[in-house]
Amino acid sequence: MSWLGIALVVLGVWLAIKVAGFALKLVMWGVVLFGLYWLLAPMLGWPRPF
């Protein structure tokens, strides 16, 4: 493999880790918002999601 191929593999792995981290943060924020809605909906008179 040439140096260009190695650089592309390293760049691809780095980008995959960045995308996975962003996706995990997005999922965690979704869980937090869903949990807040689940707890606050009965107090505010909103319908529960399930």
PQR file with spaces between the fields and no chain letter, atoms N, CA, C, O and H, PARSE charges and radii, in Angstrom:
ATOM       1  N    MET     1       0.834   -1.170    0.000 -0.4000 1.5000
ATOM       2  CA   MET     1       0.000    0.000    0.000 -0.0000 2.0000
ATOM       3  C    MET     1       0.885    1.242    0.000  0.5500 1.7000
ATOM       4  O    MET     1       1.915    1.287    0.674 -0.5500 1.4000
ATOM       5  N    SER     2       0.477    2.228   -0.749 -0.4000 1.5000
ATOM       6  CA   SER     2       1.265    3.453   -0.811 -0.0000 2.0000
ATOM       7  C    SER     2       0.961    4.339    0.389  0.5500 1.7000
ATOM       8  O    SER     2       0.042    4.075    1.164 -0.5500 1.4000
ATOM       9  H    SER     2      -0.359    2.192   -1.297  0.4000 1.0000
ATOM      10  N    TRP     3       1.741    5.378    0.520 -0.4000 1.5000
ATOM      11  CA   TRP     3       1.531    6.301    1.637 -0.0000 2.0000
ATOM      12  C    TRP     3       0.187    7.003    1.516  0.5500 1.7000
ATOM      13  O    TRP     3      -0.422    7.354    2.527 -0.5500 1.4000
ATOM      14  H    TRP     3       2.488    5.593   -0.110  0.4000 1.0000
ATOM      15  N    LEU     4      -0.277    7.211    0.298 -0.4000 1.5000
ATOM      16  CA   LEU     4      -1.578    7.845    0.083 -0.0000 2.0000
ATOM      17  C    LEU     4      -2.706    6.933    0.562  0.5500 1.7000
ATOM      18  O    LEU     4      -3.676    7.399    1.161 -0.5500 1.4000
ATOM      19  H    LEU     4       0.218    6.926   -0.523  0.4000 1.0000
ATOM      20  N    GLY     5      -2.578    5.652    0.299 -0.4000 1.5000
ATOM      21  CA   GLY     5      -3.579    4.693    0.773 -0.0000 2.0000
ATOM      22  C    GLY     5      -3.625    4.623    2.290  0.5500 1.7000
ATOM      23  O    GLY     5      -4.703    4.570    2.881 -0.5500 1.4000
ATOM      24  H    GLY     5      -1.791    5.274   -0.188  0.4000 1.0000
ATOM      25  N    ILE     6      -2.463    4.623    2.917 -0.4000 1.5000
ATOM      26  CA   ILE     6      -2.403    4.591    4.380 -0.0000 2.0000
ATOM      27  C    ILE     6      -3.027    5.863    4.958  0.5500 1.7000
ATOM      28  O    ILE     6      -3.768    5.802    5.939 -0.5500 1.4000
ATOM      29  H    ILE     6      -1.587    4.666    2.437  0.4000 1.0000
ATOM      30  N    ALA     7      -2.726    7.014    4.350 -0.4000 1.5000
ATOM      31  CA   ALA     7      -3.302    8.276    4.825 -0.0000 2.0000
ATOM      32  C    ALA     7      -4.826    8.256    4.678  0.5500 1.7000
ATOM      33  O    ALA     7      -5.529    8.742    5.564 -0.5500 1.4000
ATOM      34  H    ALA     7      -2.123    7.063    3.553  0.4000 1.0000
ATOM      35  N    LEU     8      -5.347    7.709    3.587 -0.4000 1.5000
ATOM      36  CA   LEU     8      -6.793    7.633    3.395 -0.0000 2.0000
ATOM      37  C    LEU     8      -7.451    6.696    4.402  0.5500 1.7000
ATOM      38  O    LEU     8      -8.549    6.977    4.882 -0.5500 1.4000
ATOM      39  H    LEU     8      -4.776    7.314    2.867  0.4000 1.0000
ATOM      40  N    VAL     9      -6.796    5.594    4.724 -0.4000 1.5000
ATOM      41  CA   VAL     9      -7.335    4.670    5.724 -0.0000 2.0000
ATOM      42  C    VAL     9      -7.369    5.338    7.092  0.5500 1.7000
ATOM      43  O    VAL     9      -8.370    5.236    7.802 -0.5500 1.4000
ATOM      44  H    VAL     9      -5.904    5.365    4.334  0.4000 1.0000
ATOM      45  N    VAL    10      -6.306    6.012    7.467 -0.4000 1.5000
ATOM      46  CA   VAL    10      -6.261    6.709    8.758 -0.0000 2.0000
ATOM      47  C    VAL    10      -7.336    7.790    8.802  0.5500 1.7000
ATOM      48  O    VAL    10      -8.030    7.924    9.810 -0.5500 1.4000
ATOM      49  H    VAL    10      -5.494    6.095    6.890  0.4000 1.0000
ATOM      50  N    LEU    11      -7.485    8.554    7.738 -0.4000 1.5000
ATOM      51  CA   LEU    11      -8.510    9.591    7.678 -0.0000 2.0000
ATOM      52  C    LEU    11      -9.912    8.986    7.763  0.5500 1.7000
ATOM      53  O    LEU    11     -10.783    9.536    8.438 -0.5500 1.4000
ATOM      54  H    LEU    11      -6.922    8.446    6.919  0.4000 1.0000
ATOM      55  N    GLY    12     -10.131    7.875    7.093 -0.4000 1.5000
ATOM      56  CA   GLY    12     -11.430    7.206    7.152 -0.0000 2.0000
ATOM      57  C    GLY    12     -11.766    6.703    8.543  0.5500 1.7000
ATOM      58  O    GLY    12     -12.905    6.839    8.990 -0.5500 1.4000
ATOM      59  H    GLY    12      -9.423    7.429    6.545  0.4000 1.0000
ATOM      60  N    VAL    13     -10.796    6.127    9.233 -0.4000 1.5000
ATOM      61  CA   VAL    13     -11.016    5.645   10.597 -0.0000 2.0000
ATOM      62  C    VAL    13     -11.304    6.816   11.525  0.5500 1.7000
ATOM      63  O    VAL    13     -12.201    6.729   12.364 -0.5500 1.4000
ATOM      64  H    VAL    13      -9.871    6.018    8.870  0.4000 1.0000
ATOM      65  N    TRP    14     -10.564    7.905   11.389 -0.4000 1.5000
ATOM      66  CA   TRP    14     -10.779    9.091   12.217 -0.0000 2.0000
ATOM      67  C    TRP    14     -12.172    9.667   11.991  0.5500 1.7000
ATOM      68  O    TRP    14     -12.856   10.022   12.952 -0.5500 1.4000
ATOM      69  H    TRP    14      -9.836    7.975   10.707  0.4000 1.0000
ATOM      70  N    LEU    15     -12.601    9.764   10.734 -0.4000 1.5000
ATOM      71  CA   LEU    15     -13.939   10.281   10.440 -0.0000 2.0000
ATOM      72  C    LEU    15     -15.028    9.348   10.953  0.5500 1.7000
ATOM      73  O    LEU    15     -16.066    9.817   11.419 -0.5500 1.4000
ATOM      74  H    LEU    15     -12.046    9.476    9.954  0.4000 1.0000
ATOM      75  N    ALA    16     -14.814    8.037   10.878 -0.4000 1.5000
ATOM      76  CA   ALA    16     -15.800    7.085   11.387 -0.0000 2.0000
ATOM      77  C    ALA    16     -15.966    7.238   12.897  0.5500 1.7000
ATOM      78  O    ALA    16     -17.084    7.156   13.406 -0.5500 1.4000
ATOM      79  H    ALA    16     -13.970    7.656   10.499  0.4000 1.0000
ATOM      80  N    ILE    17     -14.875    7.458   13.612 -0.4000 1.5000
ATOM      81  CA   ILE    17     -14.952    7.658   15.060 -0.0000 2.0000
ATOM      82  C    ILE    17     -15.691    8.959   15.370  0.5500 1.7000
ATOM      83  O    ILE    17     -16.495    9.001   16.300 -0.5500 1.4000
ATOM      84  H    ILE    17     -13.967    7.524   13.198  0.4000 1.0000
ATOM      85  N    LYS    18     -15.431   10.014   14.607 -0.4000 1.5000
ATOM      86  CA   LYS    18     -16.114   11.292   14.817 -0.0000 2.0000
ATOM      87  C    LYS    18     -17.614   11.149   14.564  0.5500 1.7000
ATOM      88  O    LYS    18     -18.420   11.653   15.347 -0.5500 1.4000
ATOM      89  H    LYS    18     -14.778    9.980   13.851  0.4000 1.0000
ATOM      90  N    VAL    19     -17.996   10.480   13.496 -0.4000 1.5000
ATOM      91  CA   VAL    19     -19.413   10.301   13.167 -0.0000 2.0000
ATOM      92  C    VAL    19     -20.099    9.449   14.223  0.5500 1.7000
ATOM      93  O    VAL    19     -21.228    9.749   14.612 -0.5500 1.4000
ATOM      94  H    VAL    19     -17.342   10.071   12.859  0.4000 1.0000
ATOM      95  N    ALA    20     -19.449    8.402   14.693 -0.4000 1.5000
ATOM      96  CA   ALA    20     -20.031    7.550   15.733 -0.0000 2.0000
ATOM      97  C    ALA    20     -20.216    8.335   17.031  0.5500 1.7000
ATOM      98  O    ALA    20     -21.228    8.169   17.712 -0.5500 1.4000
ATOM      99  H    ALA    20     -18.531    8.158   14.377  0.4000 1.0000
ATOM     100  N    GLY    21     -19.263    9.176   17.376 -0.4000 1.5000
ATOM     101  CA   GLY    21     -19.385   10.003   18.575 -0.0000 2.0000
ATOM     102  C    GLY    21     -20.538   10.986   18.462  0.5500 1.7000
ATOM     103  O    GLY    21     -21.281   11.188   19.423 -0.5500 1.4000
ATOM     104  H    GLY    21     -18.441    9.311   16.822  0.4000 1.0000
ATOM     105  N    PHE    22     -20.692   11.597   17.299 -0.4000 1.5000
ATOM     106  CA   PHE    22     -21.794   12.526   17.087 -0.0000 2.0000
ATOM     107  C    PHE    22     -23.132   11.805   17.164  0.5500 1.7000
ATOM     108  O    PHE    22     -24.079   12.320   17.759 -0.5500 1.4000
ATOM     109  H    PHE    22     -20.089   11.433   16.519  0.4000 1.0000
ATOM     110  N    ALA    23     -23.222   10.628   16.572 -0.4000 1.5000
ATOM     111  CA   ALA    23     -24.466    9.858   16.607 -0.0000 2.0000
ATOM     112  C    ALA    23     -24.806    9.452   18.044  0.5500 1.7000
ATOM     113  O    ALA    23     -25.973    9.483   18.435 -0.5500 1.4000
ATOM     114  H    ALA    23     -22.453   10.210   16.089  0.4000 1.0000
ATOM     115  N    LEU    24     -23.807    9.076   18.822 -0.4000 1.5000
ATOM     116  CA   LEU    24     -24.044    8.699   20.215 -0.0000 2.0000
ATOM     117  C    LEU    24     -24.533    9.903   21.021  0.5500 1.7000
ATOM     118  O    LEU    24     -25.443    9.762   21.838 -0.5500 1.4000
ATOM     119  H    LEU    24     -22.859    9.051   18.505  0.4000 1.0000
ATOM     120  N    LYS    25     -23.950   11.076   20.809 -0.4000 1.5000
ATOM     121  CA   LYS    25     -24.408   12.282   21.500 -0.0000 2.0000
ATOM     122  C    LYS    25     -25.847   12.606   21.106  0.5500 1.7000
ATOM     123  O    LYS    25     -26.650   12.994   21.955 -0.5500 1.4000
ATOM     124  H    LYS    25     -23.210   11.190   20.145  0.4000 1.0000
ATOM     125  N    LEU    26     -26.173   12.449   19.834 -0.4000 1.5000
ATOM     126  CA   LEU    26     -27.523   12.715   19.362 -0.0000 2.0000
ATOM     127  C    LEU    26     -28.528   11.774   20.008  0.5500 1.7000
ATOM     128  O    LEU    26     -29.612   12.198   20.407 -0.5500 1.4000
ATOM     129  H    LEU    26     -25.521   12.134   19.145  0.4000 1.0000
ATOM     130  N    VAL    27     -28.175   10.507   20.110 -0.4000 1.5000
ATOM     131  CA   VAL    27     -29.063    9.532   20.756 -0.0000 2.0000
ATOM     132  C    VAL    27     -29.223    9.853   22.232  0.5500 1.7000
ATOM     133  O    VAL    27     -30.331    9.767   22.762 -0.5500 1.4000
ATOM     134  H    VAL    27     -27.295   10.162   19.786  0.4000 1.0000
ATOM     135  N    MET    28     -28.149   10.218   22.903 -0.4000 1.5000
ATOM     136  CA   MET    28     -28.239   10.548   24.330 -0.0000 2.0000
ATOM     137  C    MET    28     -29.115   11.766   24.574  0.5500 1.7000
ATOM     138  O    MET    28     -29.900   11.778   25.523 -0.5500 1.4000
ATOM     139  H    MET    28     -27.249   10.288   22.473  0.4000 1.0000
ATOM     140  N    TRP    29     -28.997   12.797   23.735 -0.4000 1.5000
ATOM     141  CA   TRP    29     -29.863   13.964   23.880 -0.0000 2.0000
ATOM     142  C    TRP    29     -31.318   13.589   23.634  0.5500 1.7000
ATOM     143  O    TRP    29     -32.211   14.103   24.308 -0.5500 1.4000
ATOM     144  H    TRP    29     -28.359   12.788   22.965  0.4000 1.0000
ATOM     145  N    GLY    30     -31.564   12.707   22.684 -0.4000 1.5000
ATOM     146  CA   GLY    30     -32.923   12.233   22.450 -0.0000 2.0000
ATOM     147  C    GLY    30     -33.490   11.517   23.660  0.5500 1.7000
ATOM     148  O    GLY    30     -34.657   11.706   24.003 -0.5500 1.4000
ATOM     149  H    GLY    30     -30.838   12.289   22.137  0.4000 1.0000
ATOM     150  N    VAL    31     -32.676   10.696   24.312 -0.4000 1.5000
ATOM     151  CA   VAL    31     -33.118    9.989   25.522 -0.0000 2.0000
ATOM     152  C    VAL    31     -33.411   10.979   26.645  0.5500 1.7000
ATOM     153  O    VAL    31     -34.398   10.822   27.363 -0.5500 1.4000
ATOM     154  H    VAL    31     -31.728   10.542   24.034  0.4000 1.0000
ATOM     155  N    VAL    32     -32.566   11.993   26.804 -0.4000 1.5000
ATOM     156  CA   VAL    32     -32.776   12.999   27.843 -0.0000 2.0000
ATOM     157  C    VAL    32     -34.068   13.768   27.595  0.5500 1.7000
ATOM     158  O    VAL    32     -34.860   13.963   28.517 -0.5500 1.4000
ATOM     159  H    VAL    32     -31.764   12.120   26.221  0.4000 1.0000
ATOM     160  N    LEU    33     -34.288   14.206   26.358 -0.4000 1.5000
ATOM     161  CA   LEU    33     -35.503   14.958   26.050 -0.0000 2.0000
ATOM     162  C    LEU    33     -36.748   14.100   26.216  0.5500 1.7000
ATOM     163  O    LEU    33     -37.766   14.576   26.719 -0.5500 1.4000
ATOM     164  H    LEU    33     -33.644   14.048   25.609  0.4000 1.0000
ATOM     165  N    PHE    34     -36.679   12.848   25.803 -0.4000 1.5000
ATOM     166  CA   PHE    34     -37.812   11.943   25.975 -0.0000 2.0000
ATOM     167  C    PHE    34     -38.105   11.718   27.455  0.5500 1.7000
ATOM     168  O    PHE    34     -39.267   11.684   27.859 -0.5500 1.4000
ATOM     169  H    PHE    34     -35.853   12.460   25.395  0.4000 1.0000
ATOM     170  N    GLY    35     -37.069   11.565   28.259 -0.4000 1.5000
ATOM     171  CA   GLY    35     -37.245   11.381   29.694 -0.0000 2.0000
ATOM     172  C    GLY    35     -37.859   12.607   30.356  0.5500 1.7000
ATOM     173  O    GLY    35     -38.727   12.480   31.219 -0.5500 1.4000
ATOM     174  H    GLY    35     -36.124   11.592   27.932  0.4000 1.0000
ATOM     175  N    LEU    36     -37.413   13.791   29.956 -0.4000 1.5000
ATOM     176  CA   LEU    36     -38.008   15.016   30.497 -0.0000 2.0000
ATOM     177  C    LEU    36     -39.471   15.127   30.116  0.5500 1.7000
ATOM     178  O    LEU    36     -40.304   15.492   30.946 -0.5500 1.4000
ATOM     179  H    LEU    36     -36.708   13.894   29.255  0.4000 1.0000
ATOM     180  N    TYR    37     -39.792   14.815   28.870 -0.4000 1.5000
ATOM     181  CA   TYR    37     -41.192   14.858   28.445 -0.0000 2.0000
ATOM     182  C    TYR    37     -42.022   13.849   29.224  0.5500 1.7000
ATOM     183  O    TYR    37     -43.141   14.143   29.644 -0.5500 1.4000
ATOM     184  H    TYR    37     -39.115   14.518   28.196  0.4000 1.0000
ATOM     185  N    TRP    38     -41.468   12.660   29.414 -0.4000 1.5000
ATOM     186  CA   TRP    38     -42.173   11.602   30.146 -0.0000 2.0000
ATOM     187  C    TRP    38     -42.496   12.036   31.582  0.5500 1.7000
ATOM     188  O    TRP    38     -43.563   11.720   32.106 -0.5500 1.4000
ATOM     189  H    TRP    38     -40.558   12.421   29.073  0.4000 1.0000
ATOM     190  N    LEU    39     -41.563   12.764   32.210 -0.4000 1.5000
ATOM     191  CA   LEU    39     -41.771   13.201   33.583 -0.0000 2.0000
ATOM     192  C    LEU    39     -42.660   14.445   33.683  0.5500 1.7000
ATOM     193  O    LEU    39     -43.450   14.562   34.620 -0.5500 1.4000
ATOM     194  H    LEU    39     -40.696   13.021   31.784  0.4000 1.0000
ATOM     195  N    LEU    40     -42.541   15.362   32.739 -0.4000 1.5000
ATOM     196  CA   LEU    40     -43.266   16.627   32.832 -0.0000 2.0000
ATOM     197  C    LEU    40     -44.656   16.593   32.210  0.5500 1.7000
ATOM     198  O    LEU    40     -45.494   17.426   32.555 -0.5500 1.4000
ATOM     199  H    LEU    40     -41.900   15.267   31.978  0.4000 1.0000
ATOM     200  N    ALA    41     -44.926   15.663   31.311 -0.4000 1.5000
ATOM     201  CA   ALA    41     -46.215   15.632   30.610 -0.0000 2.0000
ATOM     202  C    ALA    41     -47.403   15.528   31.562  0.5500 1.7000
ATOM     203  O    ALA    41     -48.361   16.281   31.387 -0.5500 1.4000
ATOM     204  H    ALA    41     -44.245   14.986   31.031  0.4000 1.0000
ATOM     205  N    PRO    42     -47.401   14.646   32.555 -0.5600 1.5000
ATOM     206  CA   PRO    42     -48.568   14.582   33.443  0.2800 2.0000
ATOM     207  C    PRO    42     -48.793   15.869   34.240  0.5500 1.7000
ATOM     208  O    PRO    42     -49.936   16.242   34.503 -0.5500 1.4000
ATOM     209  N    MET    43     -47.709   16.549   34.625 -0.4000 1.5000
ATOM     210  CA   MET    43     -47.837   17.781   35.403 -0.0000 2.0000
ATOM     211  C    MET    43     -48.376   18.926   34.566  0.5500 1.7000
ATOM     212  O    MET    43     -49.074   19.799   35.084 -0.5500 1.4000
ATOM     213  H    MET    43     -46.780   16.246   34.411  0.4000 1.0000
ATOM     214  N    LEU    44     -48.063   18.933   33.286 -0.4000 1.5000
ATOM     215  CA   LEU    44     -48.479   20.024   32.416 -0.0000 2.0000
ATOM     216  C    LEU    44     -49.773   19.717   31.658  0.5500 1.7000
ATOM     217  O    LEU    44     -50.255   20.552   30.893 -0.5500 1.4000
ATOM     218  H    LEU    44     -47.497   18.224   32.866  0.4000 1.0000
ATOM     219  N    GLY    45     -50.331   18.533   31.865 -0.4000 1.5000
ATOM     220  CA   GLY    45     -51.564   18.171   31.202 -0.0000 2.0000
ATOM     221  C    GLY    45     -51.391   17.721   29.760  0.5500 1.7000
ATOM     222  O    GLY    45     -52.360   17.687   29.002 -0.5500 1.4000
ATOM     223  H    GLY    45     -49.939   17.854   32.487  0.4000 1.0000
ATOM     224  N    TRP    46     -50.179   17.378   29.378 -0.4000 1.5000
ATOM     225  CA   TRP    46     -49.913   16.902   28.010 -0.0000 2.0000
ATOM     226  C    TRP    46     -50.132   15.406   27.963  0.5500 1.7000
ATOM     227  O    TRP    46     -50.026   14.739   28.992 -0.5500 1.4000
ATOM     228  H    TRP    46     -49.392   17.406   29.994  0.4000 1.0000
ATOM     229  N    PRO    47     -50.434   14.861   26.797 -0.5600 1.5000
ATOM     230  CA   PRO    47     -50.598   13.398   26.713  0.2800 2.0000
ATOM     231  C    PRO    47     -49.265   12.668   26.847  0.5500 1.7000
ATOM     232  O    PRO    47     -48.228   13.153   26.394 -0.5500 1.4000
ATOM     233  N    ARG    48     -49.309   11.508   27.467 -0.4000 1.5000
ATOM     234  CA   ARG    48     -48.097   10.684   27.546 -0.0000 2.0000
ATOM     235  C    ARG    48     -47.838   10.038   26.199  0.5500 1.7000
ATOM     236  O    ARG    48     -48.779    9.762   25.454 -0.5500 1.4000
ATOM     237  H    ARG    48     -50.151   11.114   27.834  0.4000 1.0000
ATOM     238  N    PRO    49     -46.576    9.792   25.875 -0.5600 1.5000
ATOM     239  CA   PRO    49     -46.266    9.227   24.560  0.2800 2.0000
ATOM     240  C    PRO    49     -46.781    7.803   24.376  0.5500 1.7000
ATOM     241  O    PRO    49     -47.061    7.404   23.246 -0.5500 1.4000
ATOM     242  N    PHE    50     -46.915    7.022   25.456 -0.4000 1.5000
ATOM     243  CA   PHE    50     -47.391    5.644   25.327 -0.0000 2.0000
ATOM     244  C    PHE    50     -48.553    5.403   26.255  0.5500 1.7000
ATOM     245  O    PHE    50     -49.095    4.298   26.292 -0.5500 1.4000
ATOM     246  H    PHE    50     -46.687    7.346   26.374  0.4000 1.0000
